[in-house]
Amino acid sequence: MSSDASPRPLSVRERRRFQAKLVFLAAGTASFLLSVGLWFLGDDRETAIFVGLWVPSLFALGALVASPERDAS
């Protein structure tokens, strides 16, 4: 028995959802790195904490935006 193990192509909606996840992941990671840089290299630690608070907000927004829509039934 030979099974075809190739993955099925993604639909347009799945591809957009995946791209949205990547955008928010990149934004959250950039925010984290900026926050760490400000903390160790900058003089204003309050700004570093403020920027660090963006990370969970960006990840939560990404989860909300990239979540599959519920069927109205």
Summary of the structure (lengths in Angstrom):
residues: 73
radius of gyration: 18.5
end to end distance: 40.2
largest distance: 66.1
contacts: 152
relative contact order: 0.15
helix: 70%
strand: 0%
